[in-house]
């Protein structure tokens, strides 16, 4: 169980890092940031002591309630849902030769949410792992994030493959 918890938290951390880096990249090409360079807005922010870049980056990068953590948790939950749904679609197509009822999609989502909660989010376990993983070298972080991206792409491919497989089975039987 500890091994599962470790790998799920690595996956969650890497999803967080990927989303936060995408936010930083989007900041560079965001045309709305030009609004902050209007002299009246710039002067008003300086009077109030506000640096909008710092505020927005803190909003995304906060490890407890930041947008990147929330989205990474949702993607983690979605990945497990896709795995379970893919497995059920293939099994249901082989056994019953028909389409999977919608109820099972909700069950898969509930089970994957429960797994994510127990291994990652309960009692904020992920914060302990985030402190540990922040000490990774750049090479380690890059390799784990690359593996996470490949896992994400593989999961999506397996899901669409399962949909295609179930349609193939149903058409040919």
C-alpha positions in Angstrom: 0.0 0.0 0.0 2.9 2.4 0.7 4.3 1.7 -2.7 0.9 2.6 -4.3 0.7 5.8 -2.2 4.2 6.8 -3.2 3.6 6.4 -7.0 0.2 8.1 -6.8 1.8 11.0 -5.0 4.6 11.1 -7.6 2.0 11.2 -10.3 0.1 14.0 -8.5 3.2 16.0 -7.9 4.3 15.8 -11.6 0.8 16.7 -12.8 1.1 19.8 -10.5 4.5 20.7 -11.8 3.4 20.3 -15.5 0.3 22.5 -14.9 2.2 25.1 -13.1 4.9 25.2 -15.8 2.2 25.5 -18.5 0.8 28.5 -16.5 4.2 30.2 -16.5 4.6 29.5 -20.2 1.1 30.9 -20.9 2.0 34.1 -18.9 4.7 34.9 -21.5 2.3 34.9 -24.4 -0.9 36.2 -22.6 -2.0 39.4 -24.4 -4.1 40.4 -21.3 -0.9 41.0 -19.4 -0.5 44.1 -21.6 -3.3 45.7 -19.7 -1.1 45.8 -16.6 1.3 48.1 -18.5 -1.3 50.8 -18.9 0.1 53.7 -16.9 -3.0 54.3 -14.9 -3.4 50.7 -13.9 0.3 50.4 -13.2 0.3 53.5 -10.9 -2.8 52.2 -9.0 -1.1 48.9 -8.4 2.1 50.5 -7.2 0.1 52.7 -4.8 -1.6 49.7 -3.3 1.6 47.7 -3.3 0.3 45.0 -5.5 2.4 43.1 -8.0 -0.1 41.2 -10.1 2.5 38.7 -11.4 3.2 37.6 -7.8 -0.5 37.4 -6.9 -1.4 35.3 -10.0 1.6 33.0 -9.6 0.7 32.5 -5.9 -2.9 31.7 -6.9 -1.7 29.0 -9.2 1.4 27.7 -7.3 -0.1 27.4 -3.8 0.5 23.8 -2.7 -2.5 23.7 -0.4 -5.3 25.3 -2.3 -3.7 26.5 -5.6 -5.3 26.1 -9.0 -2.6 23.8 -10.2 -3.0 21.4 -7.2 -6.8 21.3 -7.8 -6.4 20.6 -11.5 -3.7 18.0 -10.9 -6.1 16.2 -8.4 -8.8 16.3 -11.0 -6.6 14.9 -13.7 -5.4 12.2 -11.3 -9.0 11.3 -10.6 -9.8 11.3 -14.3 -6.9 9.1 -15.2 -8.1 6.4 -12.8 -11.6 6.8 -14.2 -10.4 6.2 -17.7 -8.5 3.1 -16.7 -11.4 1.5 -14.9 -13.9 2.5 -17.6 -11.6 1.1 -20.3 -11.3 -2.2 -18.5 -15.1 -2.4 -18.0 -15.8 -1.5 -21.6 -13.6 -4.3 -22.9 -14.9 -6.8 -20.4 -18.6 -5.9 -21.0 -18.1 -6.0 -24.8 -16.6 -9.5 -24.5 -19.1 -10.9 -22.0 -22.4 -9.2 -23.0 -21.7 -8.1 -26.5 -23.4 -4.8 -25.9 -22.6 -1.3 -24.7 -21.8 -0.5 -21.1 -24.7 1.1 -19.1 -24.1 4.7 -18.0 -24.4 3.7 -14.3 -21.0 2.0 -14.5 -19.3 5.2 -15.6 -20.5 6.8 -12.3 -19.3 3.7 -10.3 -15.9 3.9 -11.9 -15.7 7.6 -11.2 -16.6 7.0 -7.6 -14.1 4.2 -7.1 -11.3 6.2 -8.7 -12.2 9.2 -6.5 -12.1 7.0 -3.4 -8.7 5.7 -4.4 -7.4 9.2 -5.0 -8.8 10.4 -1.7 -7.4 7.6 0.4 -3.9 7.5 -1.1 -3.3 11.2 -1.9 -5.7 13.7 -0.3 -6.8 12.3 3.0 -5.2 14.2 5.9 -3.2 16.2 3.2 -0.7 13.4 2.6 0.3 15.0 -0.6 1.8 18.0 1.2 4.3 15.7 3.0 5.3 14.2 -0.4 5.5 17.6 -2.0 8.1 18.7 0.5 10.0 15.5 -0.2 9.8 15.8 -4.0 10.7 19.5 -4.0 14.2 18.4 -3.2 14.5 16.4 -6.4 17.3 17.4 -8.8 16.3 18.9 -12.1 17.1 15.7 -13.9 14.9 13.6 -11.6 12.0 16.1 -11.9 12.4 16.1 -15.7 12.4 12.2 -15.9 9.4 11.8 -13.6 7.4 14.5 -15.5 8.3 12.9 -18.8 7.1 9.5 -17.5 3.9 11.2 -16.2 3.2 12.7 -19.6 3.7 9.4 -21.3 1.4 7.7 -18.8 -1.2 10.4 -19.5 -1.0 9.8 -23.3 -1.0 6.0 -22.8 -4.2 6.2 -20.7 -6.0 8.3 -23.2 -5.0 5.9 -26.0 -6.1 2.9 -24.0 -9.5 4.5 -23.4 -10.1 5.2 -27.1 -8.7 1.8 -28.0 -11.2 0.2 -25.6 -14.0 2.2 -27.2 -12.9 1.1 -30.6 -12.5 -2.5 -29.5 -16.0 -2.6 -28.0 -17.5 -1.2 -31.2 -15.5 -3.8 -33.3 -16.6 -6.7 -31.1 -20.3 -5.6 -31.3 -20.2 -5.0 -35.1 -18.6 -8.4 -35.8 -20.7 -10.7 -33.6 
